[in-house]
Amino acid sequence: MKGFSTPTPARIVVAVLLLPVFALYGLYVALVEAAALVAGLGRSRAAHADTLHCPHGHPNATVGRFACASCHATYLGWVGRCAICGAGAGWVPCEVCDVSIPLPWERP
């Protein structure tokens, strides 16, 4: 074939020596992605919950009336995304004690 050279013994030795490095890198990438998948599943579970709890333990509904920090509209809907402008929320104040509740699905 044009563009491919015949393998030389030196290239074969280099390829064999580099094979474990590539295999370890592939394993590392697979483990990192698996950990990200597990974390994403946990955030998805939190996003579909009916309530969020503030640091003091007060339950807060995830669906209801919220004020958007971006467009300042008051909307009825899910806490994580403004129904008017589509901006994502990073936190919500507790209905009881007004402490900030970081939304768990927004954490990296």
C-alpha positions as CSV (number, residue, x, y, z in Angstrom):
1,M,0.0,0.0,0.0
2,K,1.1,3.5,-0.7
3,G,2.0,5.5,2.4
4,F,2.7,2.5,4.7
5,S,6.2,1.3,5.2
6,T,7.1,-2.3,6.1
7,P,7.5,-2.9,9.8
8,T,11.1,-3.0,10.9
9,P,12.2,-4.9,14.0
10,A,12.8,-1.6,15.8
11,R,9.2,-0.4,15.1
12,I,7.9,-3.8,16.3
13,V,9.9,-3.5,19.6
14,V,8.7,0.0,20.2
15,A,5.1,-1.0,19.5
16,V,5.3,-3.9,21.9
17,L,6.9,-1.8,24.6
18,L,4.3,0.9,24.2
19,L,1.3,-1.5,24.3
20,P,1.1,-1.7,28.1
21,V,1.2,2.1,28.3
22,F,-1.7,2.4,25.9
23,A,-3.6,-0.3,27.8
24,L,-3.1,1.4,31.1
25,Y,-4.2,4.7,29.7
26,G,-7.4,3.1,28.2
27,L,-8.1,1.5,31.6
28,Y,-7.7,4.9,33.3
29,V,-10.1,6.6,30.8
30,A,-12.6,3.8,31.3
31,L,-12.5,4.2,35.1
32,V,-12.8,8.0,35.0
33,E,-15.8,7.8,32.7
34,A,-17.4,5.1,34.9
35,A,-17.0,7.3,37.9
36,A,-18.5,10.2,36.0
37,L,-21.5,8.0,35.0
38,V,-22.1,7.0,38.6
39,A,-21.9,10.6,39.8
40,G,-24.3,11.6,37.0
41,L,-26.8,8.9,38.0
42,G,-26.7,10.3,41.6
43,R,-27.4,13.8,40.3
44,S,-30.2,12.6,38.1
45,R,-31.8,10.9,41.1
46,A,-31.6,14.2,43.0
47,A,-33.1,16.1,40.1
48,H,-36.1,13.8,40.0
49,A,-36.8,14.0,43.7
50,D,-39.9,15.7,45.1
51,T,-38.0,17.6,47.7
52,L,-34.6,19.1,48.5
53,H,-33.4,19.4,52.0
54,C,-31.6,22.5,53.3
55,P,-28.5,22.1,55.6
56,H,-30.9,22.4,58.6
57,G,-33.1,19.6,57.3
58,H,-36.1,21.5,56.1
59,P,-37.8,20.0,53.1
60,N,-38.3,22.2,50.0
61,A,-40.4,21.3,47.0
62,T,-38.6,21.0,43.6
63,V,-41.8,22.0,41.7
64,G,-43.6,25.2,42.6
65,R,-43.3,28.9,42.4
66,F,-39.8,30.3,41.9
67,A,-38.1,33.6,41.1
68,C,-35.5,33.5,38.3
69,A,-32.2,35.1,39.2
70,S,-31.5,35.8,35.5
71,C,-34.6,37.4,34.1
72,H,-36.3,38.2,37.5
73,A,-39.5,36.5,36.4
74,T,-41.7,34.6,38.8
75,Y,-42.6,31.2,37.3
76,L,-44.4,28.0,38.1
77,G,-42.4,24.9,37.4
78,W,-39.3,23.0,38.2
79,V,-36.6,24.6,40.4
80,G,-33.7,23.8,38.1
81,R,-34.7,25.7,35.0
82,C,-36.6,29.0,34.4
83,A,-39.8,28.4,32.5
84,I,-39.5,31.9,30.9
85,C,-35.9,32.4,29.8
86,G,-34.5,28.8,30.3
87,A,-31.7,29.9,32.6
88,G,-30.4,27.2,34.9
89,A,-30.4,27.8,38.7
90,G,-27.4,27.0,40.9
91,W,-29.2,27.3,44.2
92,V,-32.5,28.0,45.8
93,P,-33.3,29.6,49.2
94,C,-35.0,27.4,51.9
95,E,-38.6,28.3,52.3
96,V,-38.3,28.0,56.1
97,C,-34.9,29.4,57.2
98,D,-33.8,31.2,53.9
99,V,-30.5,29.3,53.9
100,S,-29.1,28.7,50.4
101,I,-29.6,25.2,49.1
102,P,-27.1,24.3,46.3
103,L,-28.8,22.2,43.6
104,P,-27.0,18.8,43.7
105,W,-27.2,18.2,40.0
106,E,-25.4,21.5,39.2
107,R,-22.3,20.4,41.2
108,P,-19.4,19.2,39.0
